[in-house]
Amino acid sequence: MPTKKALSLLLCITLALAAFWFFGTGFRKDADVLIESYAVSPDGASIELTVDSASSVGHIRRIAVREEADGTLLLDCCSAFGGVNGSVGAKKVYVIPVSDGIRTVCLCRGDGQYEPVLTRDTGGAWRRITG
């Protein structure tokens, strides 16, 4: 028969693993993200993105923005907390600051690869890249 000490240790280990799984998923980059819609602010200083996961599971918690010297804005989307289909901290709408020098917005597709999703034309208007 297991002792009280052994049961307590087993319970602590189980709870620690469950907490690691629950919170650990929220630090994972999600490469299956799509832009449902976008809107440019009147002054052109930001873009409001409505995003969702392209797969049947998962929600987006955060978008990390990195501006490259070549005028590219790289977006890394992080999954929400709560496991595979967790929604703790999830949002759908994000406001991304955009400087005048930015010409392309790209989403992370995993393994350091980025896909262009928005581009600024010569007139300064933003257009969705399809294809």
LINRA-V71087 format. One record per helix or strand of 2 or more residues. SS is the DSSP state (A for helix, B for strand). FROM is the first residue (numbers start at 1). TO is the last residue. If there is no record, write none. Layout:
ss:from:to
SS:FROM:TO
SS:FROM:TO
This chain:
ss:from:to
A:4:27
B:33:40
B:46:53
B:60:67
B:72:79
B:93:97
B:104:110
B:113:120
B:126:128
